[in-house]
Amino acid sequence: MSKNQYSPEEKLKIVIEALKEERLITDIASEYGVHPSVIHRWKKELLESAERVFASSKNAKDVANEKQQQQAEIENPPKLAV
């Protein structure tokens, strides 16, 4: 069984549809062949990175990028070699 690969454009289209809240996530997931939890994860990723889009200065963008890196490290700590 192969994993579906979605382009950033496809992911954005699906997430925008979910954000409109005109249809249930489960209905959108069925239409696109995506598990509902994947749509929720993409939605969370988009919303967490949105502040970088609106950062008005280079410094603000650097702070937002650093915050995102720290969050990624918390969620996915490096594996220790055994």
mmCIF file of the N, C-alpha and C atoms, coordinates in Angstrom:
data_MODEL
# 
_entry.id   MODEL 
# 
loop_
_atom_site.group_PDB 
_atom_site.id 
_atom_site.type_symbol 
_atom_site.label_atom_id 
_atom_site.label_alt_id 
_atom_site.label_comp_id 
_atom_site.label_asym_id 
_atom_site.label_entity_id 
_atom_site.label_seq_id 
_atom_site.pdbx_PDB_ins_code 
_atom_site.Cartn_x 
_atom_site.Cartn_y 
_atom_site.Cartn_z 
_atom_site.occupancy 
_atom_site.B_iso_or_equiv 
_atom_site.pdbx_formal_charge 
_atom_site.auth_seq_id 
_atom_site.auth_comp_id 
_atom_site.auth_asym_id 
_atom_site.auth_atom_id 
_atom_site.pdbx_PDB_model_num 
ATOM 1   N N  . MET A 1 1  ? 0.840   -1.174 0.000  1.00 0.00 ? 1  MET A N  1 
ATOM 2   C CA . MET A 1 1  ? 0.000   0.000  0.000  1.00 0.00 ? 1  MET A CA 1 
ATOM 3   C C  . MET A 1 1  ? 0.889   1.243  0.000  1.00 0.00 ? 1  MET A C  1 
ATOM 4   N N  . SER A 1 2  ? 0.723   2.121  -0.959 1.00 0.00 ? 2  SER A N  1 
ATOM 5   C CA . SER A 1 2  ? 1.567   3.298  -1.048 1.00 0.00 ? 2  SER A CA 1 
ATOM 6   C C  . SER A 1 2  ? 0.885   4.492  -0.378 1.00 0.00 ? 2  SER A C  1 
ATOM 7   N N  . LYS A 1 3  ? 1.719   5.376  0.160  1.00 0.00 ? 3  LYS A N  1 
ATOM 8   C CA . LYS A 1 3  ? 1.199   6.588  0.784  1.00 0.00 ? 3  LYS A CA 1 
ATOM 9   C C  . LYS A 1 3  ? 0.906   7.607  -0.306 1.00 0.00 ? 3  LYS A C  1 
ATOM 10  N N  . ASN A 1 4  ? -0.192  8.328  -0.132 1.00 0.00 ? 4  ASN A N  1 
ATOM 11  C CA . ASN A 1 4  ? -0.491  9.426  -1.044 1.00 0.00 ? 4  ASN A CA 1 
ATOM 12  C C  . ASN A 1 4  ? 0.414   10.594 -0.710 1.00 0.00 ? 4  ASN A C  1 
ATOM 13  N N  . GLN A 1 5  ? 0.912   11.237 -1.722 1.00 0.00 ? 5  GLN A N  1 
ATOM 14  C CA . GLN A 1 5  ? 1.730   12.426 -1.557 1.00 0.00 ? 5  GLN A CA 1 
ATOM 15  C C  . GLN A 1 5  ? 0.903   13.606 -2.052 1.00 0.00 ? 5  GLN A C  1 
ATOM 16  N N  . TYR A 1 6  ? 0.778   14.621 -1.228 1.00 0.00 ? 6  TYR A N  1 
ATOM 17  C CA . TYR A 1 6  ? 0.006   15.799 -1.588 1.00 0.00 ? 6  TYR A CA 1 
ATOM 18  C C  . TYR A 1 6  ? 0.944   16.984 -1.714 1.00 0.00 ? 6  TYR A C  1 
ATOM 19  N N  . SER A 1 7  ? 0.750   17.755 -2.763 1.00 0.00 ? 7  SER A N  1 
ATOM 20  C CA . SER A 1 7  ? 1.564   18.954 -2.954 1.00 0.00 ? 7  SER A CA 1 
ATOM 21  C C  . SER A 1 7  ? 1.139   19.999 -1.929 1.00 0.00 ? 7  SER A C  1 
ATOM 22  N N  . PRO A 1 8  ? 2.002   20.981 -1.689 1.00 0.00 ? 8  PRO A N  1 
ATOM 23  C CA . PRO A 1 8  ? 1.612   22.053 -0.770 1.00 0.00 ? 8  PRO A CA 1 
ATOM 24  C C  . PRO A 1 8  ? 0.319   22.749 -1.210 1.00 0.00 ? 8  PRO A C  1 
ATOM 25  N N  . GLU A 1 9  ? 0.139   22.886 -2.511 1.00 0.00 ? 9  GLU A N  1 
ATOM 26  C CA . GLU A 1 9  ? -1.077  23.523 -3.029 1.00 0.00 ? 9  GLU A CA 1 
ATOM 27  C C  . GLU A 1 9  ? -2.320  22.700 -2.701 1.00 0.00 ? 9  GLU A C  1 
ATOM 28  N N  . GLU A 1 10 ? -2.194  21.371 -2.835 1.00 0.00 ? 10 GLU A N  1 
ATOM 29  C CA . GLU A 1 10 ? -3.328  20.493 -2.520 1.00 0.00 ? 10 GLU A CA 1 
ATOM 30  C C  . GLU A 1 10 ? -3.652  20.544 -1.023 1.00 0.00 ? 10 GLU A C  1 
ATOM 31  N N  . LYS A 1 11 ? -2.602  20.506 -0.204 1.00 0.00 ? 11 LYS A N  1 
ATOM 32  C CA . LYS A 1 11 ? -2.811  20.582 1.241  1.00 0.00 ? 11 LYS A CA 1 
ATOM 33  C C  . LYS A 1 11 ? -3.515  21.887 1.619  1.00 0.00 ? 11 LYS A C  1 
ATOM 34  N N  . LEU A 1 12 ? -3.050  22.981 1.043  1.00 0.00 ? 12 LEU A N  1 
ATOM 35  C CA . LEU A 1 12 ? -3.642  24.281 1.340  1.00 0.00 ? 12 LEU A CA 1 
ATOM 36  C C  . LEU A 1 12 ? -5.109  24.319 0.926  1.00 0.00 ? 12 LEU A C  1 
ATOM 37  N N  . LYS A 1 13 ? -5.418  23.792 -0.241 1.00 0.00 ? 13 LYS A N  1 
ATOM 38  C CA . LYS A 1 13 ? -6.802  23.758 -0.714 1.00 0.00 ? 13 LYS A CA 1 
ATOM 39  C C  . LYS A 1 13 ? -7.691  22.987 0.267  1.00 0.00 ? 13 LYS A C  1 
ATOM 40  N N  . ILE A 1 14 ? -7.210  21.843 0.725  1.00 0.00 ? 14 ILE A N  1 
ATOM 41  C CA . ILE A 1 14 ? -7.970  21.006 1.657  1.00 0.00 ? 14 ILE A CA 1 
ATOM 42  C C  . ILE A 1 14 ? -8.142  21.721 2.993  1.00 0.00 ? 14 ILE A C  1 
ATOM 43  N N  . VAL A 1 15 ? -7.070  22.328 3.500  1.00 0.00 ? 15 VAL A N  1 
ATOM 44  C CA . VAL A 1 15 ? -7.134  23.008 4.792  1.00 0.00 ? 15 VAL A CA 1 
ATOM 45  C C  . VAL A 1 15 ? -8.055  24.226 4.721  1.00 0.00 ? 15 VAL A C  1 
ATOM 46  N N  . ILE A 1 16 ? -7.987  24.975 3.642  1.00 0.00 ? 16 ILE A N  1 
ATOM 47  C CA . ILE A 1 16 ? -8.869  26.137 3.499  1.00 0.00 ? 16 ILE A CA 1 
ATOM 48  C C  . ILE A 1 16 ? -10.325 25.692 3.504  1.00 0.00 ? 16 ILE A C  1 
ATOM 49  N N  . GLU A 1 17 ? -10.591 24.603 2.825  1.00 0.00 ? 17 GLU A N  1 
ATOM 50  C CA . GLU A 1 17 ? -11.950 24.070 2.828  1.00 0.00 ? 17 GLU A CA 1 
ATOM 51  C C  . GLU A 1 17 ? -12.372 23.691 4.252  1.00 0.00 ? 17 GLU A C  1 
ATOM 52  N N  . ALA A 1 18 ? -11.467 23.109 5.011  1.00 0.00 ? 18 ALA A N  1 
ATOM 53  C CA . ALA A 1 18 ? -11.774 22.739 6.395  1.00 0.00 ? 18 ALA A CA 1 
ATOM 54  C C  . ALA A 1 18 ? -11.990 23.986 7.258  1.00 0.00 ? 18 ALA A C  1 
ATOM 55  N N  . LEU A 1 19 ? -11.194 25.019 7.017  1.00 0.00 ? 19 LEU A N  1 
ATOM 56  C CA . LEU A 1 19 ? -11.317 26.249 7.805  1.00 0.00 ? 19 LEU A CA 1 
ATOM 57  C C  . LEU A 1 19 ? -12.642 26.970 7.545  1.00 0.00 ? 19 LEU A C  1 
ATOM 58  N N  . LYS A 1 20 ? -13.213 26.795 6.388  1.00 0.00 ? 20 LYS A N  1 
ATOM 59  C CA . LYS A 1 20 ? -14.494 27.436 6.065  1.00 0.00 ? 20 LYS A CA 1 
ATOM 60  C C  . LYS A 1 20 ? -15.619 26.898 6.943  1.00 0.00 ? 20 LYS A C  1 
ATOM 61  N N  . GLU A 1 21 ? -15.448 25.678 7.443  1.00 0.00 ? 21 GLU A N  1 
ATOM 62  C CA . GLU A 1 21 ? -16.420 25.029 8.314  1.00 0.00 ? 21 GLU A CA 1 
ATOM 63  C C  . GLU A 1 21 ? -17.806 24.924 7.685  1.00 0.00 ? 21 GLU A C  1 
ATOM 64  N N  . GLU A 1 22 ? -17.854 24.786 6.362  1.00 0.00 ? 22 GLU A N  1 
ATOM 65  C CA . GLU A 1 22 ? -19.123 24.588 5.668  1.00 0.00 ? 22 GLU A CA 1 
ATOM 66  C C  . GLU A 1 22 ? -19.481 23.110 5.567  1.00 0.00 ? 22 GLU A C  1 
ATOM 67  N N  . ARG A 1 23 ? -18.473 22.259 5.720  1.00 0.00 ? 23 ARG A N  1 
ATOM 68  C CA . ARG A 1 23 ? -18.655 20.807 5.651  1.00 0.00 ? 23 ARG A CA 1 
ATOM 69  C C  . ARG A 1 23 ? -17.892 20.161 6.793  1.00 0.00 ? 23 ARG A C  1 
ATOM 70  N N  . LEU A 1 24 ? -18.291 18.950 7.128  1.00 0.00 ? 24 LEU A N  1 
ATOM 71  C CA . LEU A 1 24 ? -17.591 18.200 8.163  1.00 0.00 ? 24 LEU A CA 1 
ATOM 72  C C  . LEU A 1 24 ? -16.209 17.770 7.665  1.00 0.00 ? 24 LEU A C  1 
ATOM 73  N N  . ILE A 1 25 ? -15.251 17.727 8.581  1.00 0.00 ? 25 ILE A N  1 
ATOM 74  C CA . ILE A 1 25 ? -13.899 17.270 8.240  1.00 0.00 ? 25 ILE A CA 1 
ATOM 75  C C  . ILE A 1 25 ? -13.954 15.859 7.657  1.00 0.00 ? 25 ILE A C  1 
ATOM 76  N N  . THR A 1 26 ? -14.818 15.025 8.213  1.00 0.00 ? 26 THR A N  1 
ATOM 77  C CA . THR A 1 26 ? -14.915 13.642 7.721  1.00 0.00 ? 26 THR A CA 1 
ATOM 78  C C  . THR A 1 26 ? -15.376 13.599 6.270  1.00 0.00 ? 26 THR A C  1 
ATOM 79  N N  . ASP A 1 27 ? -16.270 14.507 5.890  1.00 0.00 ? 27 ASP A N  1 
ATOM 80  C CA . ASP A 1 27 ? -16.721 14.567 4.491  1.00 0.00 ? 27 ASP A CA 1 
ATOM 81  C C  . ASP A 1 27 ? -15.600 15.029 3.563  1.00 0.00 ? 27 ASP A C  1 
ATOM 82  N N  . ILE A 1 28 ? -14.859 16.025 4.009  1.00 0.00 ? 28 ILE A N  1 
ATOM 83  C CA . ILE A 1 28 ? -13.732 16.527 3.215  1.00 0.00 ? 28 ILE A CA 1 
ATOM 84  C C  . ILE A 1 28 ? -12.670 15.438 3.088  1.00 0.00 ? 28 ILE A C  1 
ATOM 85  N N  . ALA A 1 29 ? -12.406 14.756 4.187  1.00 0.00 ? 29 ALA A N  1 
ATOM 86  C CA . ALA A 1 29 ? -11.412 13.678 4.196  1.00 0.00 ? 29 ALA A CA 1 
ATOM 87  C C  . ALA A 1 29 ? -11.804 12.575 3.216  1.00 0.00 ? 29 ALA A C  1 
ATOM 88  N N  . SER A 1 30 ? -13.062 12.204 3.210  1.00 0.00 ? 30 SER A N  1 
ATOM 89  C CA . SER A 1 30 ? -13.537 11.162 2.286  1.00 0.00 ? 30 SER A CA 1 
ATOM 90  C C  . SER A 1 30 ? -13.384 11.597 0.834  1.00 0.00 ? 30 SER A C  1 
ATOM 91  N N  . GLU A 1 31 ? -13.713 12.846 0.562  1.00 0.00 ? 31 GLU A N  1 
ATOM 92  C CA . GLU A 1 31 ? -13.624 13.354 -0.807 1.00 0.00 ? 31 GLU A CA 1 
ATOM 93  C C  . GLU A 1 31 ? -12.195 13.308 -1.344 1.00 0.00 ? 31 GLU A C  1 
ATOM 94  N N  . TYR A 1 32 ? -11.229 13.660 -0.496 1.00 0.00 ? 32 TYR A N  1 
ATOM 95  C CA . TYR A 1 32 ? -9.840  13.742 -0.943 1.00 0.00 ? 32 TYR A CA 1 
ATOM 96  C C  . TYR A 1 32 ? -9.019  12.489 -0.624 1.00 0.00 ? 32 TYR A C  1 
ATOM 97  N N  . GLY A 1 33 ? -9.619  11.528 0.054  1.00 0.00 ? 33 GLY A N  1 
ATOM 98  C CA . GLY A 1 33 ? -8.888  10.310 0.390  1.00 0.00 ? 33 GLY A CA 1 
ATOM 99  C C  . GLY A 1 33 ? -7.813  10.525 1.435  1.00 0.00 ? 33 GLY A C  1 
ATOM 100 N N  . VAL A 1 34 ? -8.104  11.395 2.401  1.00 0.00 ? 34 VAL A N  1 
ATOM 101 C CA . VAL A 1 34 ? -7.164  11.731 3.462  1.00 0.00 ? 34 VAL A CA 1 
ATOM 102 C C  . VAL A 1 34 ? -7.821  11.376 4.791  1.00 0.00 ? 34 VAL A C  1 
ATOM 103 N N  . HIS A 1 35 ? -7.052  10.880 5.737  1.00 0.00 ? 35 HIS A N  1 
ATOM 104 C CA . HIS A 1 35 ? -7.605  10.592 7.053  1.00 0.00 ? 35 HIS A CA 1 
ATOM 105 C C  . HIS A 1 35 ? -7.919  11.921 7.751  1.00 0.00 ? 35 HIS A C  1 
ATOM 106 N N  . PRO A 1 36 ? -9.037  12.016 8.449  1.00 0.00 ? 36 PRO A N  1 
ATOM 107 C CA . PRO A 1 36 ? -9.392  13.263 9.134  1.00 0.00 ? 36 PRO A CA 1 
ATOM 108 C C  . PRO A 1 36 ? -8.293  13.796 10.050 1.00 0.00 ? 36 PRO A C  1 
ATOM 109 N N  . SER A 1 37 ? -7.560  12.917 10.719 1.00 0.00 ? 37 SER A N  1 
ATOM 110 C CA . SER A 1 37 ? -6.495  13.385 11.611 1.00 0.00 ? 37 SER A CA 1 
ATOM 111 C C  . SER A 1 37 ? -5.383  14.088 10.840 1.00 0.00 ? 37 SER A C  1 
ATOM 112 N N  . VAL A 1 38 ? -5.173  13.697 9.586  1.00 0.00 ? 38 VAL A N  1 
ATOM 113 C CA . VAL A 1 38 ? -4.161  14.361 8.754  1.00 0.00 ? 38 VAL A CA 1 
ATOM 114 C C  . VAL A 1 38 ? -4.601  15.790 8.462  1.00 0.00 ? 38 VAL A C  1 
ATOM 115 N N  . ILE A 1 39 ? -5.883  15.966 8.150  1.00 0.00 ? 39 ILE A N  1 
ATOM 116 C CA . ILE A 1 39 ? -6.394  17.315 7.886  1.00 0.00 ? 39 ILE A CA 1 
ATOM 117 C C  . ILE A 1 39 ? -6.251  18.173 9.143  1.00 0.00 ? 39 ILE A C  1 
ATOM 118 N N  . HIS A 1 40 ? -6.563  17.620 10.296 1.00 0.00 ? 40 HIS A N  1 
ATOM 119 C CA . HIS A 1 40 ? -6.411  18.374 11.549 1.00 0.00 ? 40 HIS A CA 1 
ATOM 120 C C  . HIS A 1 40 ? -4.952  18.758 11.772 1.00 0.00 ? 40 HIS A C  1 
ATOM 121 N N  . ARG A 1 41 ? -4.015  17.846 11.459 1.00 0.00 ? 41 ARG A N  1 
ATOM 122 C CA . ARG A 1 41 ? -2.583  18.140 11.624 1.00 0.00 ? 41 ARG A CA 1 
ATOM 123 C C  . ARG A 1 41 ? -2.145  19.251 10.666 1.00 0.00 ? 41 ARG A C  1 
ATOM 124 N N  . TRP A 1 42 ? -2.580  19.170 9.391  1.00 0.00 ? 42 TRP A N  1 
ATOM 125 C CA . TRP A 1 42 ? -2.228  20.212 8.419  1.00 0.00 ? 42 TRP A CA 1 
ATOM 126 C C  . TRP A 1 42 ? -2.782  21.565 8.840  1.00 0.00 ? 42 TRP A C  1 
ATOM 127 N N  . LYS A 1 43 ? -4.004  21.555 9.350  1.00 0.00 ? 43 LYS A N  1 
ATOM 128 C CA . LYS A 1 43 ? -4.645  22.787 9.802  1.00 0.00 ? 43 LYS A CA 1 
ATOM 129 C C  . LYS A 1 43 ? -3.840  23.395 10.953 1.00 0.00 ? 43 LYS A C  1 
ATOM 130 N N  . LYS A 1 44 ? -3.438  22.567 11.903 1.00 0.00 ? 44 LYS A N  1 
ATOM 131 C CA . LYS A 1 44 ? -2.640  23.026 13.041 1.00 0.00 ? 44 LYS A CA 1 
ATOM 132 C C  . LYS A 1 44 ? -1.302  23.595 12.558 1.00 0.00 ? 44 LYS A C  1 
ATOM 133 N N  . GLU A 1 45 ? -0.650  22.904 11.631 1.00 0.00 ? 45 GLU A N  1 
ATOM 134 C CA . GLU A 1 45 ? 0.640   23.364 11.105 1.00 0.00 ? 45 GLU A CA 1 
ATOM 135 C C  . GLU A 1 45 ? 0.498   24.724 10.426 1.00 0.00 ? 45 GLU A C  1 
ATOM 136 N N  . LEU A 1 46 ? -0.564  24.887 9.650  1.00 0.00 ? 46 LEU A N  1 
ATOM 137 C CA . LEU A 1 46 ? -0.785  26.154 8.956  1.00 0.00 ? 46 LEU A CA 1 
ATOM 138 C C  . LEU A 1 46 ? -1.011  27.281 9.952  1.00 0.00 ? 46 LEU A C  1 
ATOM 139 N N  . LEU A 1 47 ? -1.865  27.053 10.923 1.00 0.00 ? 47 LEU A N  1 
ATOM 140 C CA . LEU A 1 47 ? -2.175  28.098 11.889 1.00 0.00 ? 47 LEU A CA 1 
ATOM 141 C C  . LEU A 1 47 ? -0.972  28.453 12.753 1.00 0.00 ? 47 LEU A C  1 
ATOM 142 N N  . GLU A 1 48 ? -0.145  27.453 13.081 1.00 0.00 ? 48 GLU A N  1 
ATOM 143 C CA . GLU A 1 48 ? 1.049   27.725 13.888 1.00 0.00 ? 48 GLU A CA 1 
ATOM 144 C C  . GLU A 1 48 ? 2.096   28.517 13.111 1.00 0.00 ? 48 GLU A C  1 
ATOM 145 N N  . SER A 1 49 ? 2.131   28.367 11.816 1.00 0.00 ? 49 SER A N  1 
ATOM 146 C CA . SER A 1 49 ? 3.133   29.078 11.022 1.00 0.00 ? 49 SER A CA 1 
ATOM 147 C C  . SER A 1 49 ? 2.609   30.394 10.462 1.00 0.00 ? 49 SER A C  1 
ATOM 148 N N  . ALA A 1 50 ? 1.351   30.702 10.692 1.00 0.00 ? 50 ALA A N  1 
ATOM 149 C CA . ALA A 1 50 ? 0.747   31.912 10.131 1.00 0.00 ? 50 ALA A CA 1 
ATOM 150 C C  . ALA A 1 50 ? 1.404   33.186 10.639 1.00 0.00 ? 50 ALA A C  1 
ATOM 151 N N  . GLU A 1 51 ? 1.888   33.178 11.869 1.00 0.00 ? 51 GLU A N  1 
ATOM 152 C CA . GLU A 1 51 ? 2.491   34.403 12.406 1.00 0.00 ? 51 GLU A CA 1 
ATOM 153 C C  . GLU A 1 51 ? 3.715   34.832 11.604 1.00 0.00 ? 51 GLU A C  1 
ATOM 154 N N  . ARG A 1 52 ? 4.404   33.891 10.985 1.00 0.00 ? 52 ARG A N  1 
ATOM 155 C CA . ARG A 1 52 ? 5.569   34.252 10.159 1.00 0.00 ? 52 ARG A CA 1 
ATOM 156 C C  . ARG A 1 52 ? 5.146   35.065 8.948  1.00 0.00 ? 52 ARG A C  1 
ATOM 157 N N  . VAL A 1 53 ? 3.969   34.798 8.428  1.00 0.00 ? 53 VAL A N  1 
ATOM 158 C CA . VAL A 1 53 ? 3.470   35.515 7.252  1.00 0.00 ? 53 VAL A CA 1 
ATOM 159 C C  . VAL A 1 53 ? 3.258   36.983 7.594  1.00 0.00 ? 53 VAL A C  1 
ATOM 160 N N  . PHE A 1 54 ? 2.779   37.236 8.804  1.00 0.00 ? 54 PHE A N  1 
ATOM 161 C CA . PHE A 1 54 ? 2.443   38.593 9.193  1.00 0.00 ? 54 PHE A CA 1 
ATOM 162 C C  . PHE A 1 54 ? 3.549   39.309 9.946  1.00 0.00 ? 54 PHE A C  1 
ATOM 163 N N  . ALA A 1 55 ? 4.694   38.662 10.099 1.00 0.00 ? 55 ALA A N  1 
ATOM 164 C CA . ALA A 1 55 ? 5.818   39.301 10.777 1.00 0.00 ? 55 ALA A CA 1 
ATOM 165 C C  . ALA A 1 55 ? 6.268   40.488 9.937  1.00 0.00 ? 55 ALA A C  1 
ATOM 166 N N  . SER A 1 56 ? 6.323   41.654 10.556 1.00 0.00 ? 56 SER A N  1 
ATOM 167 C CA . SER A 1 56 ? 6.576   42.878 9.792  1.00 0.00 ? 56 SER A CA 1 
ATOM 168 C C  . SER A 1 56 ? 8.050   43.185 9.581  1.00 0.00 ? 56 SER A C  1 
ATOM 169 N N  . SER A 1 57 ? 8.906   42.640 10.404 1.00 0.00 ? 57 SER A N  1 
ATOM 170 C CA . SER A 1 57 ? 10.325  42.925 10.245 1.00 0.00 ? 57 SER A CA 1 
ATOM 171 C C  . SER A 1 57 ? 11.123  41.635 10.200 1.00 0.00 ? 57 SER A C  1 
ATOM 172 N N  . LYS A 1 58 ? 12.371  41.745 9.747  1.00 0.00 ? 58 LYS A N  1 
ATOM 173 C CA . LYS A 1 58 ? 13.240  40.581 9.703  1.00 0.00 ? 58 LYS A CA 1 
ATOM 174 C C  . LYS A 1 58 ? 13.407  40.003 11.101 1.00 0.00 ? 58 LYS A C  1 
ATOM 175 N N  . ASN A 1 59 ? 13.538  40.867 12.089 1.00 0.00 ? 59 ASN A N  1 
ATOM 176 C CA . ASN A 1 59 ? 13.702  40.405 13.465 1.00 0.00 ? 59 ASN A CA 1 
ATOM 177 C C  . ASN A 1 59 ? 12.481  39.617 13.923 1.00 0.00 ? 59 ASN A C  1 
ATOM 178 N N  . ALA A 1 60 ? 11.301  40.099 13.609 1.00 0.00 ? 60 ALA A N  1 
ATOM 179 C CA . ALA A 1 60 ? 10.082  39.398 13.997 1.00 0.00 ? 60 ALA A CA 1 
ATOM 180 C C  . ALA A 1 60 ? 10.009  38.037 13.306 1.00 0.00 ? 60 ALA A C  1 
ATOM 181 N N  . LYS A 1 61 ? 10.429  37.991 12.053 1.00 0.00 ? 61 LYS A N  1 
ATOM 182 C CA . LYS A 1 61 ? 10.437  36.717 11.326 1.00 0.00 ? 61 LYS A CA 1 
ATOM 183 C C  . LYS A 1 61 ? 11.437  35.751 11.951 1.00 0.00 ? 61 LYS A C  1 
ATOM 184 N N  . ASP A 1 62 ? 12.606  36.267 12.347 1.00 0.00 ? 62 ASP A N  1 
ATOM 185 C CA . ASP A 1 62 ? 13.613  35.418 12.994 1.00 0.00 ? 62 ASP A CA 1 
ATOM 186 C C  . ASP A 1 62 ? 13.083  34.862 14.311 1.00 0.00 ? 62 ASP A C  1 
ATOM 187 N N  . VAL A 1 63 ? 12.403  35.692 15.080 1.00 0.00 ? 63 VAL A N  1 
ATOM 188 C CA . VAL A 1 63 ? 11.837  35.239 16.359 1.00 0.00 ? 63 VAL A CA 1 
ATOM 189 C C  . VAL A 1 63 ? 10.775  34.173 16.100 1.00 0.00 ? 63 VAL A C  1 
ATOM 190 N N  . ALA A 1 64 ? 9.929   34.392 15.097 1.00 0.00 ? 64 ALA A N  1 
ATOM 191 C CA . ALA A 1 64 ? 8.882   33.414 14.771 1.00 0.00 ? 64 ALA A CA 1 
ATOM 192 C C  . ALA A 1 64 ? 9.497   32.098 14.314 1.00 0.00 ? 64 ALA A C  1 
ATOM 193 N N  . ASN A 1 65 ? 10.546  32.166 13.489 1.00 0.00 ? 65 ASN A N  1 
ATOM 194 C CA . ASN A 1 65 ? 11.218  30.949 13.024 1.00 0.00 ? 65 ASN A CA 1 
ATOM 195 C C  . ASN A 1 65 ? 11.856  30.203 14.191 1.00 0.00 ? 65 ASN A C  1 
ATOM 196 N N  . GLU A 1 66 ? 12.483  30.953 15.093 1.00 0.00 ? 66 GLU A N  1 
ATOM 197 C CA . GLU A 1 66 ? 13.112  30.320 16.258 1.00 0.00 ? 66 GLU A CA 1 
ATOM 198 C C  . GLU A 1 66 ? 12.056  29.644 17.139 1.00 0.00 ? 66 GLU A C  1 
ATOM 199 N N  . LYS A 1 67 ? 10.937  30.306 17.319 1.00 0.00 ? 67 LYS A N  1 
ATOM 200 C CA . LYS A 1 67 ? 9.839   29.732 18.115 1.00 0.00 ? 67 LYS A CA 1 
ATOM 201 C C  . LYS A 1 67 ? 9.339   28.440 17.472 1.00 0.00 ? 67 LYS A C  1 
ATOM 202 N N  . GLN A 1 68 ? 9.218   28.450 16.151 1.00 0.00 ? 68 GLN A N  1 
ATOM 203 C CA . GLN A 1 68 ? 8.751   27.257 15.444 1.00 0.00 ? 68 GLN A CA 1 
ATOM 204 C C  . GLN A 1 68 ? 9.766   26.124 15.574 1.00 0.00 ? 68 GLN A C  1 
ATOM 205 N N  . GLN A 1 69 ? 11.052  26.436 15.487 1.00 0.00 ? 69 GLN A N  1 
ATOM 206 C CA . GLN A 1 69 ? 12.092  25.419 15.652 1.00 0.00 ? 69 GLN A CA 1 
ATOM 207 C C  . GLN A 1 69 ? 12.048  24.817 17.049 1.00 0.00 ? 69 GLN A C  1 
ATOM 208 N N  . GLN A 1 70 ? 11.881  25.667 18.055 1.00 0.00 ? 70 GLN A N  1 
ATOM 209 C CA . GLN A 1 70 ? 11.808  25.182 19.426 1.00 0.00 ? 70 GLN A CA 1 
ATOM 210 C C  . GLN A 1 70 ? 10.605  24.265 19.611 1.00 0.00 ? 70 GLN A C  1 
ATOM 211 N N  . GLN A 1 71 ? 9.469   24.650 19.027 1.00 0.00 ? 71 GLN A N  1 
ATOM 212 C CA . GLN A 1 71 ? 8.272   23.823 19.134 1.00 0.00 ? 71 GLN A CA 1 
ATOM 213 C C  . GLN A 1 71 ? 8.490   22.477 18.455 1.00 0.00 ? 71 GLN A C  1 
ATOM 214 N N  . ALA A 1 72 ? 9.147   22.478 17.295 1.00 0.00 ? 72 ALA A N  1 
ATOM 215 C CA . ALA A 1 72 ? 9.426   21.232 16.576 1.00 0.00 ? 72 ALA A CA 1 
ATOM 216 C C  . ALA A 1 72 ? 10.335  20.322 17.403 1.00 0.00 ? 72 ALA A C  1 
ATOM 217 N N  . GLU A 1 73 ? 11.321  20.910 18.084 1.00 0.00 ? 73 GLU A N  1 
ATOM 218 C CA . GLU A 1 73 ? 12.223  20.115 18.915 1.00 0.00 ? 73 GLU A CA 1 
ATOM 219 C C  . GLU A 1 73 ? 11.492  19.513 20.111 1.00 0.00 ? 73 GLU A C  1 
ATOM 220 N N  . ILE A 1 74 ? 10.534  20.251 20.636 1.00 0.00 ? 74 ILE A N  1 
ATOM 221 C CA . ILE A 1 74 ? 9.744   19.734 21.760 1.00 0.00 ? 74 ILE A CA 1 
ATOM 222 C C  . ILE A 1 74 ? 8.879   18.571 21.286 1.00 0.00 ? 74 ILE A C  1 
ATOM 223 N N  . GLU A 1 75 ? 8.256   18.726 20.128 1.00 0.00 ? 75 GLU A N  1 
ATOM 224 C CA . GLU A 1 75 ? 7.364   17.694 19.610 1.00 0.00 ? 75 GLU A CA 1 
ATOM 225 C C  . GLU A 1 75 ? 8.114   16.482 19.067 1.00 0.00 ? 75 GLU A C  1 
ATOM 226 N N  . ASN A 1 76 ? 9.315   16.688 18.539 1.00 0.00 ? 76 ASN A N  1 
ATOM 227 C CA . ASN A 1 76 ? 10.102  15.614 17.945 1.00 0.00 ? 76 ASN A CA 1 
ATOM 228 C C  . ASN A 1 76 ? 11.527  15.653 18.481 1.00 0.00 ? 76 ASN A C  1 
ATOM 229 N N  . PRO A 1 77 ? 11.731  15.231 19.728 1.00 0.00 ? 77 PRO A N  1 
ATOM 230 C CA . PRO A 1 77 ? 13.087  15.288 20.292 1.00 0.00 ? 77 PRO A CA 1 
ATOM 231 C C  . PRO A 1 77 ? 14.030  14.356 19.526 1.00 0.00 ? 77 PRO A C  1 
ATOM 232 N N  . PRO A 1 78 ? 15.311  14.722 19.463 1.00 0.00 ? 78 PRO A N  1 
ATOM 233 C CA . PRO A 1 78 ? 16.265  13.856 18.760 1.00 0.00 ? 78 PRO A CA 1 
ATOM 234 C C  . PRO A 1 78 ? 16.375  12.515 19.462 1.00 0.00 ? 78 PRO A C  1 
ATOM 235 N N  . LYS A 1 79 ? 16.550  11.477 18.668 1.00 0.00 ? 79 LYS A N  1 
ATOM 236 C CA . LYS A 1 79 ? 16.683  10.124 19.211 1.00 0.00 ? 79 LYS A CA 1 
ATOM 237 C C  . LYS A 1 79 ? 18.122  9.918  19.663 1.00 0.00 ? 79 LYS A C  1 
ATOM 238 N N  . LEU A 1 80 ? 18.271  9.275  20.811 1.00 0.00 ? 80 LEU A N  1 
ATOM 239 C CA . LEU A 1 80 ? 19.593  9.000  21.347 1.00 0.00 ? 80 LEU A CA 1 
ATOM 240 C C  . LEU A 1 80 ? 20.158  7.734  20.733 1.00 0.00 ? 80 LEU A C  1 
ATOM 241 N N  . ALA A 1 81 ? 21.428  7.769  20.380 1.00 0.00 ? 81 ALA A N  1 
ATOM 242 C CA . ALA A 1 81 ? 22.093  6.582  19.835 1.00 0.00 ? 81 ALA A CA 1 
ATOM 243 C C  . ALA A 1 81 ? 22.340  5.608  20.966 1.00 0.00 ? 81 ALA A C  1 
ATOM 244 N N  . VAL A 1 82 ? 22.103  4.330  20.677 1.00 0.00 ? 82 VAL A N  1 
ATOM 245 C CA . VAL A 1 82 ? 22.291  3.304  21.717 1.00 0.00 ? 82 VAL A CA 1 
ATOM 246 C C  . VAL A 1 82 ? 23.513  2.482  21.405 1.00 0.00 ? 82 VAL A C  1 
# 
